[in-house]
Amino acid sequence: MLSRLITCTINPAKLNDFKNALNNQFLPRIQAQPGFVDNIESLDPATGQFSCMTLWKTQSDVENYDNGLFKEVAASLVPLMQGNPTVQTLPVENSSVHHLKAGKAAA
């Protein structure tokens, strides 16, 4: 399993536009992607700090999302941000909810 971590700062004046687009327009489509496992979002409305972690079954699932739907998501949401998002993809090491333990998560 892999985690895809995105951090960014949302323009506070465009916070509602960002949340509406993400939750209503894109999240259902992201969840329908092959290999999608979970989505966790954190947002501080006072500062616009946003963090999102999506979990994916395989590297190929992440690559398919990256090369497809993510381009549309980014094109729509980046104008609502202050600067560009930071994106990282990492192997999941542990997850109590998904019953993964160190050393066995990537197997």
DOMI-428215 format. One record per residue (C-alpha): x, y, z. Coordinates in steps of 0.001 Angstrom, whole numbers, plus 500000, padded with zeros to 6 digits. Each point is the difference from the previous one (the first is absolute). Layout:
DOMI-428215
XYZ ...
end
This chain:
DOMI-428215
500000500000500000 501160503515499221 499111503372501448 499817503137497917 500485503102502121 498986503440498788 500540503177501993 499122503522498968 498587503299501165 496547500927498799 499242503671499405 497713500739503002 497677502062497771 499525496941497754 499688497367502731 496313499238499362 500608499718496241 502859497574500675 497990497825502405 496967499902497698 502044499057496935 502047497391501840 497149498352501888 497245500213497393 501763499967496648 503188497991500534 499902497798503105 497325497618498655 502037499579496799 503248499457501939 498322497360502161 498853498196496845 503568499691498656 501415496460499744 502145499199503046 498650502826502175 499880498976503679 499407503065502196 500100503789500218 500837502084503079 499874503802499883 501003502599502562 499264503716499703 500581503017502212 497411502546498819 501774502819501827 503267499595498041 498925498047496932 502530497258500775 498784496817498290 501354496485500062 498597496981498214 501124496384500082 498597497488497563 500832496314500259 500438497797496936 500464496266499514 502924500098497532 502540502317498411 498256499528496675 496712501211501539 501762503176501179 501599500517496587 496678499548498190 498371502576502293 502979502357499663 499993499839496208 496219500266499699 497475501509502389 502572501768502217 500929502312497113 496375501159499805 499745500347503790 503208502049500173 499024502248497072 496726500821501725 501220500383503592 503484501578499700 498499503425499068 498278499948503420 503337499502501800 502799502252501086 502898498477498067 500235496430498774 499280496849501996 502696497634501203 499409496377498967 501794496929501372 499385496297499503 501309497647502688 499544496337500915 497695499491502983 501998498688502950 497230499528502595 496241500389500138 497884498767502868 496767500634498080 501217498099496931 501720497317502093 503497500588498614 503098499523502136 503567501184499470 501860497913497471 496806498457498593 498240503070498614 501803500034496659 499948496219499534 
end
